[in-house]
Amino acid sequence: MSVKKAIGLIGCGDHALKNLSPALKKIKEIDLAACADVNDSALDAATELFGYKRKYNDYSTMLAEENLDGVVVSLPHYLLKDAVIESLKNQVHVFVEKPMATNMNDGIAIREAAKENGVGVMVGFCVRYSEGRIKTKTLIEEGAIGEILHVNAVKGGGDLEGLPTRWQSDPSKGGGPLLWLGSHMADQILWIVGEKPTRVHAESVWHERNGTEKKTSYSLRFASGTTATGLCSQDFSTIKGFLGNNIDSVEVFGTAGRIRSQWPSNIVEIFSELREEYRHLTTIHPRSPDNPPMYFSELYSWVRSLLENTGPPVTVEDGINMLQVVDALSESSRSGLPVLMNQD
Ligand SMILES: NC(=O)c1ccc[n+]([C@@H]2O[C@H](COP(=O)([O-])OP(=O)(O)OC[C@H]3O[C@@H](n4cnc5c(N)ncnc54)[C@H](O)[C@@H]3O)[C@@H](O)[C@H]2O)c1
């Protein structure tokens, strides 16, 4: 009988309690050994609702006292890097929520710590595990729309809850839509195109009260000639469609068709000159429109990589590539100039 992996949780806030822990609880191959948070009521909720065996106010003590195989880190953005590096130094594998760190250099520091300590880091780009995006990526890889010419991505919602007091709206704590939502978007574009951009240009409109960017529109150019555009916005609060304030779509134009995928509905629309069944614009409905399978699939893929010792399926390098784009978007939106990168 194989031994269960001992898993710890650092940060028992909204995401950890609503999405991550319900998914972790369903994974039979792990033991929810311990959790850490500075907030007692968050700790109580984690232990009572999900059965984490022991609780700590200080994650350093948890890492020192527990014999963990892996840890899930779900903290405010400005605290992610230190918690990840300390976990790695304790030889614990890490699943870290996006954006992993608040800038590319901190992402590189994480990669070096992972190498030095011989443990892995998976970054929580959960949308890769949504049914609609898996279908989209599979169809593109099968060549259904030919070669990729252009990707357009949109992600946003209304004002972040709790403005202006929560860390999400404080630029000094890694707040703002570009790291909160734009991290998913940039990853989706890079994942679909499969290249790093060589040139990035962005325009931002800034939030009047808290100084974060309220919306950013941008363009990316890749060495192959593929291009991408994006709109990352917390300024959609007047749109109350069936998706409420949660808007996330990716549209890919190819030499032989186009495909568009919405999340969280997971609806995919495709037109393809190459596939008989998609010769007319076709809507592919998901088998399951709800979100939990996405978080379960994501975390289960991490746990399987621990069990099989295969290395994380979404890597620290993926996180660094995303942070390079987000850094460049911020730089370009402030300077008004394009940013060149990955020129060699
Ligand atoms: N992938 C997704 O779908 C998704 C959705 C929401 C949030 N997230 C990510 O999850 C992470 C957490 O976001 P959230 O909305 O849950 O934030 P949150 O503020 O609700 O939770 C953060 C928790 O960290 C705790 N904390 C703060 N400092 C601490 C410390 N030094 N040690 C231990 N605990 C500490 C807080 O008490 C809080 O309980 C972020 O990286 C965010 O981007 C991902």
The ligand as an SDF file (V2000), in Angstrom:
LIG
                    3D

 44 48  0  0  0  0  0  0  0  0999 V2000
   -6.5700   30.6540   -9.1650 N   0  0  0  0  0  0  0  0  0  0  0  0
   -7.6600   31.2700   -8.7800 C   0  0  0  0  0  0  0  0  0  0  0  0
   -8.7520   31.0330   -9.2880 O   0  0  0  0  0  0  0  0  0  0  0  0
   -7.5700   32.2450   -7.6500 C   0  0  0  0  0  0  0  0  0  0  0  0
   -8.7030   32.8960   -7.1750 C   0  0  0  0  0  0  0  0  0  0  0  0
   -8.5560   33.7790   -6.0940 C   0  0  0  0  0  0  0  0  0  0  0  0
   -7.2900   34.0010   -5.5370 C   0  0  0  0  0  0  0  0  0  0  0  0
   -6.2170   33.3610   -6.0360 N   0  0  0  0  0  0  0  0  0  0  0  0
   -4.8700   33.5750   -5.4700 C   0  0  0  0  0  0  0  0  0  0  0  0
   -4.8370   33.0340   -4.1350 O   0  0  0  0  0  0  0  0  0  0  0  0
   -3.9320   33.7900   -3.3350 C   0  0  0  0  0  0  0  0  0  0  0  0
   -4.6720   34.2450   -2.0790 C   0  0  0  0  0  0  0  0  0  0  0  0
   -5.7630   35.0770   -2.4490 O   0  0  0  0  0  0  0  0  0  0  0  0
   -7.0410   35.2130   -1.4890 P   0  0  0  0  0  0  0  0  0  0  0  0
   -8.0850   35.9210   -2.2780 O   0  0  0  0  0  0  0  0  0  0  0  0
   -7.3630   33.9130   -0.8820 O   0  0  0  0  0  0  0  0  0  0  0  0
   -6.4700   36.1990   -0.3800 O   0  0  0  0  0  0  0  0  0  0  0  0
   -6.9920   36.3670    1.1260 P   0  0  0  0  0  0  0  0  0  0  0  0
   -6.5420   37.6970    1.5770 O   0  0  0  0  0  0  0  0  0  0  0  0
   -8.4370   36.0460    1.2070 O   0  0  0  0  0  0  0  0  0  0  0  0
   -6.2160   35.2010    1.9080 O   0  0  0  0  0  0  0  0  0  0  0  0
   -4.8810   35.3210    2.2970 C   0  0  0  0  0  0  0  0  0  0  0  0
   -4.7150   34.6270    3.6640 C   0  0  0  0  0  0  0  0  0  0  0  0
   -3.3440   34.7310    4.0230 O   0  0  0  0  0  0  0  0  0  0  0  0
   -3.2940   34.9780    5.4220 C   0  0  0  0  0  0  0  0  0  0  0  0
   -1.9850   35.5660    5.7640 N   0  0  0  0  0  0  0  0  0  0  0  0
   -1.5750   36.8400    5.6120 C   0  0  0  0  0  0  0  0  0  0  0  0
   -0.3010   36.9480    6.0400 N   0  0  0  0  0  0  0  0  0  0  0  0
    0.0890   35.7190    6.4520 C   0  0  0  0  0  0  0  0  0  0  0  0
    1.2980   35.1890    6.9630 C   0  0  0  0  0  0  0  0  0  0  0  0
    2.3940   35.9470    7.1330 N   0  0  0  0  0  0  0  0  0  0  0  0
    1.3520   33.8810    7.2780 N   0  0  0  0  0  0  0  0  0  0  0  0
    0.2680   33.0810    7.1210 C   0  0  0  0  0  0  0  0  0  0  0  0
   -0.9030   33.5350    6.6380 N   0  0  0  0  0  0  0  0  0  0  0  0
   -0.9870   34.8200    6.2910 C   0  0  0  0  0  0  0  0  0  0  0  0
   -4.4590   35.9180    5.6770 C   0  0  0  0  0  0  0  0  0  0  0  0
   -4.8190   35.9370    7.0630 O   0  0  0  0  0  0  0  0  0  0  0  0
   -5.5290   35.2870    4.7780 C   0  0  0  0  0  0  0  0  0  0  0  0
   -6.2740   34.3140    5.4940 O   0  0  0  0  0  0  0  0  0  0  0  0
   -3.4180   34.9070   -4.2320 C   0  0  0  0  0  0  0  0  0  0  0  0
   -2.2030   34.5330   -4.7940 O   0  0  0  0  0  0  0  0  0  0  0  0
   -4.4780   35.0330   -5.3040 C   0  0  0  0  0  0  0  0  0  0  0  0
   -4.0140   35.5620   -6.5370 O   0  0  0  0  0  0  0  0  0  0  0  0
   -6.3210   32.4770   -7.0670 C   0  0  0  0  0  0  0  0  0  0  0  0
  1  2  1  0
  2  3  2  0
  2  4  1  0
  4  5  1  0
  4 44  2  0
  5  6  2  0
  6  7  1  0
  7  8  2  0
  8  9  1  0
  8 44  1  0
  9 10  1  0
  9 42  1  0
 10 11  1  0
 11 12  1  0
 11 40  1  0
 12 13  1  0
 13 14  1  0
 14 15  2  0
 14 16  1  0
 14 17  1  0
 17 18  1  0
 18 19  2  0
 18 20  1  0
 18 21  1  0
 21 22  1  0
 22 23  1  0
 23 24  1  0
 23 38  1  0
 24 25  1  0
 25 26  1  0
 25 36  1  0
 26 27  1  0
 26 35  1  0
 27 28  2  0
 28 29  1  0
 29 30  1  0
 29 35  2  0
 30 31  1  0
 30 32  2  0
 32 33  1  0
 33 34  2  0
 34 35  1  0
 36 37  1  0
 36 38  1  0
 38 39  1  0
 40 41  1  0
 40 42  1  0
 42 43  1  0
M  CHG  2   8   1  16  -1
M  END
$$$$
